Amino acid sequence: MSFLSRIFNKGPKPIIAHSKTGNLATLRAQKAGPASPGAVQKPDTFYVTASVELGNTTTKSIVMATNLNTSESYLLNKTVKMTRDIRPPKPNEEVFGKTVWGIELSKESVTELIKDTVLESLRKCHVDKYEDLDFVVRSTGVTAGFATAEEAGQLIIALADGCLEADIPPRKMSPAMSISQLPERLQKHSLLENIMFDGAVVSVVPPQGKETVANEMEGELVTAGIKLGAKWTDVDYRNPCVSLDFGSTLAGRIVNDNEPYANTVGNFLGLAGVVSDSLARGSGQIDKKNGAALDLYSDKAMKKADHKQAEANALEAHKLINITKVPMDVERFGTVPVNPEAAENAGTTLIGCDVGFNGDKLDDLMELGAQFYDADGLPTLLSTLDYVSTNIVKRVLDVAFAENVIVPGSALGITGRAGITGRKPELILEAVQDKFENVVFVEDGLALGSAIMARCMNSMGTPRVPIGGKQGGRCILKDRMKMMGGKFA
């Protein structure tokens, strides 16, 4: 930061990739360009995907349209419901898991919520599920209430059942095996005749062997989503990179610079937005059982905050927060099921954030929030939440650097409600600018990740505008073809 910037208290300006909104009919009517004089311009082709996510705090159906010529994605609709409002399991239904706040889930209740959310989302953006919708990706941030990492798969099945109940064709939830299985308008954009989907998403392969952490898919999607969202900015967010998703729980990856595919050498997990939620509940201004920090936030109130006091409060709160490399002798950290032995065998470092031991100090955090509210008022409490998230970012990255798993030159990407709201982007950027030259904040990282996952599964890359590969590098299509050999070489 320059001398004058310090005098006028102007910190670095964060680069935020906001979701670009659009209407499918309008987008399709626009003509592709530029073209040579006299040439007939044709409409761009859009790949329409729905991201269906059941999270600890919110359940979403987000419909995106991606221009297959430019890799630019547009938000058609975002339908958000509070997960706490899911109907309770009926007496004859099996409870197979809980959210981090203890909301019980049954296959039937999840199926109903997903069905209603998907149908509402498609209806609002006038997307026909038979003619317009190309692919649906399901994901979940609810991993805390499961006994093992494997059991989280039951929830993914329930999400699929919800989509089927919404009458989404099954073929739109699994990858095509040949170009002929794709709609005619998409066939010229697919590279299925050159390469097949081999599990790598945007040139990153997951840890090999047994599942290392229950939120592995979430980390995969947000990393890919940040790569796609960064296309709206000047940041080259390709390998090597670090991603952090601050939903209710923490997710994300550390990716190295191997070619053509990079490896996942680190995974983030544990508690994130839940920390802010607990402090916010202490205010007494939101429900102490189901309230979220989102319910409390106010731009107007933030203007009256005592930021210096808030910074001190955050340090006090962090005395309850445990951030470390996940020990080898645990099966759960920050309430998330983990397999440290499998992670070590895969060459992956697990870094977690907890409040006490598996969240057993969350009530203490809520009491601390009450003290902050009583002593300093709502505005300063809200500012405290910003500093708390900032310190989580700083501390998890400090552990990663201490473990020597972040490759020099890595770009940092952050998404999720507890990482991009309020003053968090400014504070986080200031805290990490000495360690990262390129930092980008992305809205809806998980949904964008679903959009790019759907493209990867159907080999719909954009070689002229590569999303995968290394920073500053070319498209890796030829390298992938050579690696696969056979008819793809």
C-alpha positions, 0 to 999 in steps of 0.5 A: 500500500502506498504512503498516500493510500495509508494517509487516506486509509485506502486499502487495495481494491479487491477484484470481484467477479459478480454474476452476470445476469441474462435472459436466455431468449435475449442471449440467443437472439444476439449475433456472434461477432466480430465477423468479416464484412459481408459475412452472415453472423450467426447466434452464439450457442449457449449451454444451459445448466442447473446447479442444484445444491443442498447446503447447511444454511441455504438450498439453491437451484441456479440456472446458468447459460454459458456462451460456448464461444467465449466461456462467459456464463450468465445467471438466468435465475437463482432460487434460494430457500432456507434449508432450515425450512425443510419439512421434518421427516415423517415417523415412517421415514429414515433420518440419514443425516443432519445439517451442521445445525442439527436439522434432520434430513430424510430421503423423502424430505430432501427429494421434495425440497429439491423438486420444488426448488428446481421447478420454481427456478426453471419456471422463473427464468422460462427455461424448458426442461426438455428443450432448453436445459442441457445438464443438471449437476447436484452437490451438497455442503451438508457433510457434517451430520454423516457418520462417514464420508461414504454416507454423504453419497446418500444425500447426492442420491436424494438430490438426484431423486428430487431432480427426477421427481421434477421430471428432469430427463436422466440423460441430462444428469450423466455424461454423453458417451458420444457426440450423437447423444448430444443435441444437434446444436451442441455437437459442433462444440463437443470434443468427445471425438478427440477426448473423453472425460477422464475425471479431471475437471478444468485440468485438475485431478482429485486425490487418488485412492480412498475418499479423503474428506467428505466435502471433496466434491464441493472443493472440486466444484468451487475451484472450477467455479472460481476459474470460470468466474475469473473469466469476467476479470483480468485475473488469470486464475489457473494452475497453480491456485488456491480456493476457499469456499466460505459457506456454512462449512469450509471447503476448497483446494490447493492445486499445484502446477503439474502438467497437463493435469495438476494435482490436489495437494491440499484440502480445506474443511471444517467450519466457516459461516457457522462461526459467524452465525454463532456470533450473530445468534448471540445478539438475540436479534435472530433465532438462536436455533436456526438464525444465520448471519445473513438474517442480521446483516445491514449495510446501513448499520455497518456504517456506524461500526467501530472497526478497531473494536471489532478487530479486537473482538475478532481476536478474542473470538479466535481464542475458541477457533482451532485451525491446524493440519488435521491430526492423523488420529481423528475421523472427524474434524470441524464436524466433517468426516475425514480419512487422514491416512488416505489423505497422506497416501494420496499426498494431500494435506488436510487443513481444518477449522474447528470451534473447540473440538468438532464444534463443541465450543459453538455455544461459547462463541454465541455467548461471546457474541452476546457480550460483543452485542451488549458492549458494542452494539449491532454495527460493531458486531457485524464488523467483528464478523468480517474480521473473524472471517479474515482471520480464518483465511489468514490462519488457514493459509499460514498453515498451508505455507508452513506445510509448504504445499502452496506453489509459488505464484499461486492465485487465490480465489475466494467464494461463499457468503462468509467470504465475500459479503460486507468488508471481507474482500477488502480486509482479506485482500489486505491480509494476503496481498504480500503472499499472493499477487493475484486474488479474485473473489467470485459470486456463486462459485459452486454454481459456476463450478457445476456449469463447468463440470457439466461441460467437462463431462461432455468435453465442451472446452473452448481451446481459444479461451482455455479455462484449464492449464497453467497461468499464462499457458496455452490450451492443453487439448493436444497434451491430453490427446497425446496422454490418452493415446489410441484413437484420441492421439 
